[in-house]
Amino acid sequence: QVQLVESGGGLVQAGGSLRLSCAASGRTLSSYAVGWFRQAPGLEREFVAAISRSGSITNFGDSVKGRFSASRDNTKNAVYLHMNSLKPEDTAVYYCTAAAVTRWDMVPPRNEYDYWGQGTQVTVSS
């Protein structure tokens, strides 16, 4: 079973950038497609991004397209969420999640992620 730990959250001004990291232990992260979700107070959890095992396939939620990107370094057992042009509405707890998939170049449906980290807070001030 894989354990996930997010880091890199913090307070940033609108228009700024942050890079979130998701580090894995227990199993190699290259066996998993990885997703990012976020949840703001009083709101439902929202899909942010996903990246395939190879890193060649990514997709993003509509609210972050064009501003966020994702990458991974399987040699370091880590996945990254690069967030640019941040807006106050991006304020949320961001969660890293993983899904065991067999294919290198696919991302699973958004309801098929099995393993979740504890989350990291991102706050964007106006």
Buried (B, 14 or more C-beta within 10 A) or exposed (E): EBBBBBBBBEEBEEEBEBEBBBBBEEBEBBBBBBBBBBBBEEEEEBBBBBBBBBBEBBBBBEBBEEBBBBEBEBEEBBBBBBBBEBBEEBBBBBBBBBBBBEEEEBBBEBEEBEBBBEBBEBBBEE
